[in-house]
Amino acid sequence: MPLSSPSGTATAEQSEVATEPLQAIRPSETLTKEDCLELFRQLYLARYFDVRLIKEKKRGRLRGTLYSSHNQEAILVGSLYALKPTDWISPIHRDMPAFFLKDAKFDWRRADRLGMSIEEVCAQVWGKVGSPGRARDNWSHIGSREKRIIHSTSMLAGTIPVAAGVVYADRLNGGDAVCLTYNGEGSTAQGIFHEAINFAAVHKLPVITIVENNQWAYGTPVELECPTPDVAERARGFGIPGLVADGQDVFDVYDKVTQAVAHARAGNGPSIIECKTFRAYGHGDHDDDRANKYRSPEEVERGRSRDPINVCRRRLQELGYLSDEDAGKYLAEGKNAAEATNDDFPPEVVEFLNEGIDFALRSPLPEAHEGAKWVFKESV
């Protein structure tokens, strides 16, 4: 059945993709005022994480490569908000905030939540004791079976078969967990993407593949990656739902993921959700200068014109959840990392991330003898 066009897309024409019928009432319409304001807070938190780390790198207090999620925050925040704590996620390199946003509704510091603490994530970024990777990597190659986070890999789409195996085992054990896997649009051209989704479709496994279509796979534009207007059309070949979400609208992402989660949890199998967005910077900070050559300033300005924070702010004003006075505070949208200051973010956001960064800066490096740890099977 045809899917109604999304409320708006970031950079591409709207189109219809085969899927299950949309619900008469959008899931986001049932969210409370507190939920809506929490989504807004989390957008700020994801943006500040990105801004602050870029600043720390410029100050010389941070080594390694950064992969910015700037302008793509609505995808992470909206999708994660649609999950149960016991569901699984499989983030990629541009999803670093997902590690601490998982199960982070309302109380970000709750010790028993099924997401990593901000201290753990910052220790990972700085390569310190207390980090999941113990200084073997400064970014996203981490995970946690306890927290239900599948370890990420640089080979995008490579964790979709892992996700299929995880939820297959969960079903055999009587569970009802779903798994969100995050992938770039370029990864959908790989064989492993199709093999894994085919397996999930055949066995009706609850794997939801989110495609972060930010228009560029490193330096390759989307029109040279996929022959169809919507990457979600790839779902047709597997006989599964393919949804297109406005990746700049946290509520539209929440709606589409909530629909796919209900579909999967009911035993109906996988879905593909394409979230149309735009990559604000280069592939990583090592690519920023090169990206300025293969992308025109006009394209970048156009791609960043609908900032997720501003889109959410306008919606909250329309709902009457945000007064004009409050809406005029913390204007982080439209500013790059060099322009943004702490005054552009809510105080609780700045305080929360400061706690993580201070912890990382105070923490020691792992001992040198740990270098051989996890290389060979260790005796108990």
MOHU-V600676 format. One record per residue. N is the residue number from 0. RES is the residue in one letter. PHI is phi as a letter, one per 30 degrees, with the letter a starting at -180 (NA if undefined). OMEGA is omega in whole degrees, -180 to 180 (NA if undefined). D_CENTER is the distance of its C-alpha to the mean C-alpha in Angstrom with 2 decimals. Layout:
# MOHU-V600676
N | RES | PHI | OMEGA | D_CENTER
N | RES | PHI | OMEGA | D_CENTER
This chain:
# MOHU-V600676
0 | M | NA | -177 | 27.94
1 | P | d | 175 | 26.48
2 | L | c | 174 | 23.27
3 | S | d | -180 | 23.86
4 | S | d | 178 | 22.22
5 | P | d | -176 | 19.18
6 | S | d | 179 | 20.07
7 | G | l | 178 | 19.22
8 | T | c | -173 | 17.23
9 | A | d | -170 | 16.11
10 | T | b | -175 | 18.23
11 | A | b | 177 | 19.92
12 | E | d | 176 | 22.65
13 | Q | d | 178 | 22.01
14 | S | a | -179 | 23.22
15 | E | c | -179 | 23.77
16 | V | b | -178 | 22.34
17 | A | e | -179 | 23.94
18 | T | a | 171 | 22.50
19 | E | d | 180 | 23.74
20 | P | d | 176 | 25.14
21 | L | d | 176 | 23.06
22 | Q | d | 180 | 24.14
23 | A | d | 177 | 26.81
24 | I | c | 180 | 25.03
25 | R | d | -180 | 21.36
26 | P | e | -178 | 19.55
27 | S | d | 179 | 18.44
28 | E | d | 179 | 22.17
29 | T | c | 178 | 22.77
30 | L | d | 177 | 20.50
31 | T | d | 175 | 22.71
32 | K | e | -179 | 23.08
33 | E | d | 177 | 21.70
34 | D | d | -178 | 18.48
35 | C | d | 179 | 18.11
36 | L | d | 177 | 18.89
37 | E | d | 176 | 16.45
38 | L | e | 179 | 13.56
39 | F | d | 178 | 15.17
40 | R | d | -178 | 15.47
41 | Q | d | 174 | 11.87
42 | L | d | 177 | 11.10
43 | Y | d | -178 | 13.90
44 | L | d | 179 | 12.79
45 | A | d | 180 | 9.49
46 | R | d | -178 | 11.80
47 | Y | d | 176 | 14.62
48 | F | e | -179 | 13.00
49 | D | d | -179 | 12.55
50 | V | d | -175 | 16.01
51 | R | d | -180 | 17.74
52 | L | d | 177 | 16.90
53 | I | d | 178 | 18.08
54 | K | d | 180 | 21.18
55 | E | d | 178 | 21.82
56 | K | d | 180 | 21.76
57 | K | d | 179 | 24.19
58 | R | d | 180 | 26.38
59 | G | i | -178 | 26.77
60 | R | c | -176 | 25.43
61 | L | b | 178 | 22.57
62 | R | c | 178 | 22.82
63 | G | j | -177 | 20.62
64 | T | c | 175 | 18.02
65 | L | c | 178 | 15.04
66 | Y | c | -170 | 12.07
67 | S | d | 173 | 11.07
68 | S | c | -179 | 7.90
69 | H | e | 179 | 10.78
70 | N | i | 180 | 11.01
71 | Q | c | -172 | 7.46
72 | E | d | -177 | 6.71
73 | A | d | 180 | 7.86
74 | I | d | -179 | 5.35
75 | L | d | -175 | 3.21
76 | V | d | -178 | 6.91
77 | G | d | -178 | 8.68
78 | S | d | -179 | 7.50
79 | L | d | -179 | 7.90
80 | Y | d | -178 | 11.05
81 | A | d | -173 | 12.51
82 | L | c | 165 | 12.96
83 | K | d | 177 | 15.96
84 | P | e | -175 | 15.90
85 | T | d | 175 | 17.43
86 | D | d | -179 | 14.84
87 | W | c | 171 | 13.10
88 | I | b | 178 | 9.60
89 | S | b | -176 | 9.35
90 | P | d | 173 | 6.59
91 | I | b | -170 | 7.77
92 | H | d | -178 | 9.23
93 | R | d | -175 | 7.04
94 | D | c | -173 | 4.32
95 | M | e | 178 | 7.45
96 | P | d | -179 | 7.10
97 | A | d | -177 | 5.60
98 | F | d | 179 | 9.12
99 | F | c | 177 | 10.96
100 | L | d | 179 | 9.28
101 | K | d | 180 | 10.01
102 | D | h | -176 | 13.37
103 | A | c | -177 | 13.70
104 | K | d | 171 | 15.50
105 | F | i | -175 | 18.40
106 | D | c | -175 | 19.38
107 | W | d | -175 | 17.01
108 | R | c | -177 | 19.88
109 | R | e | -172 | 20.91
110 | A | d | -174 | 22.11
111 | D | c | -177 | 21.78
112 | R | d | -176 | 18.22
113 | L | c | 174 | 16.18
114 | G | a | -180 | 13.58
115 | M | d | 177 | 14.47
116 | S | d | 177 | 16.48
117 | I | d | 177 | 15.90
118 | E | d | 179 | 19.07
119 | E | d | -176 | 17.85
120 | V | d | 179 | 14.77
121 | C | d | 176 | 17.08
122 | A | d | 176 | 19.78
123 | Q | d | -179 | 17.62
124 | V | d | -179 | 17.00
125 | W | c | 178 | 20.77
126 | G | i | -175 | 21.91
127 | K | c | 172 | 23.93
128 | V | e | -178 | 25.43
129 | G | j | 177 | 23.21
130 | S | d | 179 | 20.16
131 | P | e | -177 | 18.99
132 | G | c | 179 | 19.87
133 | R | h | 173 | 23.12
134 | A | i | 176 | 22.93
135 | R | d | -180 | 22.53
136 | D | a | -179 | 19.41
137 | N | c | -173 | 17.96
138 | W | b | -159 | 14.29
139 | S | c | -178 | 11.88
140 | H | d | -177 | 14.61
141 | I | b | 177 | 14.77
142 | G | a | -179 | 14.45
143 | S | a | 176 | 16.63
144 | R | d | 180 | 18.67
145 | E | d | -179 | 19.71
146 | K | d | -179 | 16.28
147 | R | i | 175 | 15.28
148 | I | b | 180 | 12.61
149 | I | d | -180 | 13.52
150 | H | e | -178 | 14.26
151 | S | d | -180 | 12.27
152 | T | b | 178 | 14.55
153 | S | d | 179 | 15.13
154 | M | d | -176 | 16.40
155 | L | d | -172 | 13.51
156 | A | i | -179 | 14.33
157 | G | d | 179 | 16.47
158 | T | c | 178 | 14.70
159 | I | d | 176 | 15.16
160 | P | d | 176 | 18.81
161 | V | d | 178 | 18.04
162 | A | d | 178 | 15.93
163 | A | d | 179 | 18.91
164 | G | d | -179 | 21.28
165 | V | d | -177 | 19.58
166 | V | d | 174 | 19.70
167 | Y | d | 178 | 23.09
168 | A | d | 179 | 24.41
169 | D | d | 179 | 23.07
170 | R | d | 179 | 24.94
171 | L | d | 179 | 28.05
172 | N | c | 176 | 27.97
173 | G | i | -179 | 27.89
174 | G | d | 178 | 24.31
175 | D | b | -178 | 22.12
176 | A | d | 169 | 18.59
177 | V | c | 177 | 15.95
178 | C | b | 172 | 13.13
179 | L | c | 173 | 9.74
180 | T | c | -179 | 9.29
181 | Y | c | -176 | 6.75
182 | N | b | 172 | 9.18
183 | G | d | -178 | 10.56
184 | E | d | 179 | 13.46
185 | G | d | -178 | 15.93
186 | S | d | -178 | 15.34
187 | T | d | 177 | 16.75
188 | A | c | -179 | 20.10
189 | Q | d | 180 | 20.40
190 | G | d | -176 | 22.79
191 | I | d | 176 | 20.70
192 | F | e | -176 | 18.14
193 | H | d | 179 | 21.16
194 | E | d | -177 | 22.97
195 | A | d | -180 | 20.24
196 | I | d | 175 | 19.52
197 | N | d | 178 | 23.29
198 | F | d | 180 | 23.83
199 | A | d | -180 | 21.37
200 | A | d | 180 | 23.09
201 | V | d | -177 | 26.54
202 | H | c | 179 | 25.99
203 | K | h | -179 | 23.94
204 | L | d | -176 | 21.22
205 | P | d | 178 | 18.36
206 | V | c | 178 | 15.55
207 | I | c | -177 | 13.01
208 | T | c | 177 | 11.64
209 | I | c | 178 | 8.79
210 | V | c | 178 | 9.84
211 | E | d | -177 | 8.07
212 | N | d | -180 | 11.62
213 | N | c | 170 | 11.94
214 | Q | i | -178 | 15.62
215 | W | b | 171 | 16.17
216 | A | c | -168 | 16.02
217 | Y | h | 180 | 17.24
218 | G | c | -178 | 20.46
219 | T | c | -180 | 20.83
220 | P | d | -173 | 20.45
221 | V | d | -179 | 19.09
222 | E | d | 175 | 22.69
223 | L | c | 179 | 23.65
224 | E | c | -172 | 20.90
225 | C | b | -176 | 21.39
226 | P | d | -178 | 24.75
227 | T | c | -179 | 23.64
228 | P | e | -179 | 22.42
229 | D | b | 177 | 19.36
230 | V | d | -179 | 17.48
231 | A | d | 177 | 17.29
232 | E | d | 177 | 21.06
233 | R | d | 179 | 20.73
234 | A | d | -177 | 20.51
235 | R | e | -177 | 24.18
236 | G | d | -179 | 25.40
237 | F | c | -180 | 24.20
238 | G | i | -178 | 25.42
239 | I | b | 178 | 22.14
240 | P | d | 173 | 20.30
241 | G | b | -176 | 18.31
242 | L | c | 174 | 16.58
243 | V | c | -180 | 15.69
244 | A | c | 172 | 13.53
245 | D | d | -176 | 13.77
246 | G | d | 176 | 10.37
247 | Q | c | -176 | 12.13
248 | D | c | -176 | 13.24
249 | V | d | -179 | 11.32
250 | F | d | 178 | 14.31
251 | D | d | 176 | 14.37
252 | V | d | 179 | 10.86
253 | Y | e | -179 | 12.10
254 | D | e | -175 | 15.35
255 | K | d | -180 | 14.36
256 | V | d | 178 | 12.21
257 | T | d | 177 | 15.07
258 | Q | d | -179 | 17.54
259 | A | d | 178 | 16.11
260 | V | d | 179 | 15.93
261 | A | d | 178 | 19.53
262 | H | d | -178 | 20.59
263 | A | d | -176 | 19.40
264 | R | d | 178 | 20.73
265 | A | d | 178 | 24.02
266 | G | j | -176 | 24.52
267 | N | c | 173 | 23.97
268 | G | j | -170 | 21.57
269 | P | d | 175 | 18.37
270 | S | b | 170 | 16.67
271 | I | c | 177 | 14.71
272 | I | b | 176 | 12.50
273 | E | c | 178 | 12.31
274 | C | c | -177 | 10.32
275 | K | d | -176 | 12.60
276 | T | b | 177 | 11.63
277 | F | b | 180 | 13.13
278 | R | d | -173 | 12.59
279 | A | d | -176 | 14.49
280 | Y | c | 176 | 15.95
281 | G | d | 179 | 17.00
282 | H | e | 171 | 15.22
283 | G | b | -178 | 15.72
284 | D | d | 175 | 18.19
285 | H | d | -174 | 20.89
286 | D | c | -173 | 20.42
287 | D | e | -179 | 20.61
288 | D | d | 180 | 24.35
289 | R | d | -179 | 24.29
290 | A | d | 177 | 21.59
291 | N | d | 179 | 24.06
292 | K | c | -179 | 26.51
293 | Y | c | 174 | 24.68
294 | R | b | -179 | 23.08
295 | S | d | 176 | 25.49
296 | P | e | 180 | 25.14
297 | E | d | 178 | 25.60
298 | E | d | -180 | 22.64
299 | V | d | 179 | 20.35
300 | E | d | 179 | 21.90
301 | R | d | -178 | 21.56
302 | G | d | -179 | 17.89
303 | R | c | -173 | 17.16
304 | S | d | 178 | 19.76
305 | R | c | -178 | 17.60
306 | D | d | -178 | 15.55
307 | P | e | 180 | 13.03
308 | I | d | -179 | 15.01
309 | N | d | 178 | 18.23
310 | V | d | 179 | 17.38
311 | C | d | -179 | 16.60
312 | R | e | -179 | 19.71
313 | R | d | 179 | 21.92
314 | R | d | -180 | 20.95
315 | L | d | 176 | 21.79
316 | Q | d | 178 | 25.03
317 | E | d | -180 | 25.92
318 | L | d | -177 | 25.50
319 | G | i | -179 | 27.70
320 | Y | d | -176 | 25.22
321 | L | b | 180 | 25.31
322 | S | d | 178 | 28.66
323 | D | d | 180 | 29.44
324 | E | d | -180 | 30.18
325 | D | d | 180 | 26.87
326 | A | d | 180 | 25.02
327 | G | d | 179 | 26.81
328 | K | c | 169 | 25.34
329 | Y | h | -176 | 22.44
330 | L | c | -178 | 22.02
331 | A | d | -174 | 19.14
332 | E | d | 178 | 18.19
333 | G | i | -179 | 19.73
334 | K | c | 175 | 20.24
335 | N | d | -174 | 19.18
336 | A | d | -179 | 19.05
337 | A | d | -177 | 22.82
338 | E | d | -175 | 23.63
339 | A | d | 177 | 21.54
340 | T | b | 178 | 23.35
341 | N | e | -179 | 22.97
342 | D | d | 179 | 24.88
343 | D | d | -176 | 22.07
344 | F | b | 177 | 20.01
345 | P | e | -177 | 21.13
346 | P | e | -178 | 23.21
347 | E | d | 177 | 21.39
348 | V | d | 180 | 18.15
349 | V | d | -179 | 20.30
350 | E | d | -178 | 22.18
351 | F | d | -178 | 19.31
352 | L | d | 175 | 17.90
353 | N | e | 178 | 21.53
354 | E | d | 180 | 22.13
355 | G | d | -179 | 19.56
356 | I | d | 178 | 20.84
357 | D | d | 178 | 24.44
358 | F | d | -178 | 24.02
359 | A | d | -179 | 22.76
360 | L | d | 180 | 25.57
361 | R | d | -173 | 28.16
362 | S | d | 178 | 27.21
363 | P | d | 172 | 29.32
364 | L | d | 175 | 28.44
365 | P | d | 178 | 28.88
366 | E | d | -176 | 32.44
367 | A | d | -176 | 33.36
368 | H | d | 178 | 34.57
369 | E | d | -176 | 31.03
370 | G | e | -180 | 30.43
371 | A | c | -179 | 31.77
372 | K | d | 177 | 29.87
373 | W | i | 177 | 27.81
374 | V | d | 178 | 29.58
375 | F | c | 176 | 32.24
376 | K | d | -176 | 32.71
377 | E | c | 179 | 33.95
378 | S | d | -179 | 36.82
379 | V | d | NA | 36.36
